[in-house]
């Protein structure tokens, strides 16, 4: 996988308070990698602050999210291939919404709710059905 160019002024995410370092999220299948640094609350875009969706949106990586990132649908379903252990626990609301997602796996999460703690790099797959899904602009 190759690391893409990224704009350090447009990076955000959750970083472990103990480490204070950046981490990476690689999005498959395109293999685009972004570096994530401590969150800037004023730069919050979509989903929970510091979520996979928030970081993707902030770095111009499109993940469909029909509900606007409020865990009210399953369109932002992603599969966390590596680094899932560094993410927050799944909530009951997220778990209920994931039941509606096609292609559900044990590593499935809603990108709008999944917040990494920054202790490890992540590899996140955007499923083909999501990449090709027609969405409205928000």
N, C-alpha and C positions, 0 to 999 in steps of 0.2 A: 504494500500500500504506500502511496506517496502522500506526503503532507502538502496540502495546498497553501497558497499564500493567504494570509489572513490579516485583518486590520486590528492591531492591538487596542485601538481606541474603542472598538465595538465588541469587546469580549466581556462576558459576565458569567456567573455561575456560583455554585456553592463550593467553598474551599474549606477543608478541615481547619478548624481554628488552631490546632496544634501544629499543622504543617505550614500553613500560610503560603503554600506553593501553588502553581498552576497545575492543571491536569488537561488531558486531551479527550475529545470525543471524536471517534471516527464513525462516519455515517456510510453504511453500505446500501446499495451495491456500488455507488459511485466512488467510494474510497476517499471521500473528502474528510480531512481532519481539521478540527479547530482547536485552538488553545483556549481554555477557560480560566479566567482569573476571578478574584473576589467580586461578588455581585455589586452592581451600582443600582440602588433602588430607583433612581430616576431613569434608568435605561430599561426598565422592565417592559416587556412587550406582550407576550401571550402565555397563558397558563400560570402555574405557580411560579413566583420569582425563583430563578435558579434552576427551573425544571429543564428537561431535555428539550421540550418545545420552545421554551423561552430562549434558550441558548441557540437553538437551530434558527428560530425566527430572527434573532439578532444578527445572525451571520448569513442571512439570505439562503438558508436551506429550507426548502418547502416541505412541510409535513401538514397534510390536510387536518383541519380541526373545525368542523362544522359548528360546534357549539361555542366557539371563541375561547376554548381552553378552560372550561369550567367543570369537567368530568360529567357532562350531561349527554355524552354520546361516546362512540368508540372509534371515531374516524382517525384519531391520532395514535392508534395502536402501533406500537413498535416492539421489536424483540431485542432485548439487551443481551447480546451474545457474550460479552465480557464485561466484568465490573459490576454486575448486579448487586453483589454483596455490599457495595459502597453506597447504595441508594436507600432512600427512606422506605419504611414498611408500607405495604399496600393498605389503603383504607378500605372499609366496607363499600363505600360509594364507588371507588375505582374498581374493586373486584366485581361488583354488580354490573358495571358498564362493560368490563372486559368480557363478560359472558355473551355479549352481543357481537363481539369481534370475530370475523372469520380468521381461520388459521391460528387459533389460540395455542400457545405453548406454555411451558412452565416458566419461561423467561419473558413472557409478554407483560407489558406495562402500557399505561396511557402516558404518552410523552408529556402531556400537560400536568401530570401529577407526580412523575418520577423525578426526584431531586437527588442527584449525586452529592456525596459529602466531600468530594475532592481527594479522597485518600488513594484512588487508583484511576487509571485511564479506563475509558469505556469504548466498546464497539457496539454500535446500535444499527440494527437492520430495519429499514423502512420497507415493509412488505410490498410486493408488486401491486396488490389490489389497492393499497393506499396511494402508491405513486401514481396510479392511473385514475384515481377517483376524481370525479368532477366536483369542485368545491366553489363556493361563493367567496368573493373577496370580502374581507372584514375591515 
